[in-house]
Amino acid sequence: MDHNTDLNWRKSSYSGGSATSENCVEVAATHPGHVAIRDSKNPNGPILKFPATDWASFINGIRAGKYA
């Protein structure tokens, strides 16, 4: 898999131009029902893959303050 061209990577809308925006992940949809996640500072580095349902549960937990 070519990290730069095969997937449509997107960064959080909360990642602005500030110094903290360097600590972001990028997410891309892969084959049906899965997502890929990578470090935005290292786009050619390792990729983590998860079922989309697990990723959605994680994001919902963040929004609910579960991991604060």
Secondary structure, 3 states (H helix, E strand, C coil): CCCCCCCCCEECCCCCCCHHHHCCEEEEECCCCEEEEEECCCCCCCCEEEEHHHHHHHHHHHHCCCCC
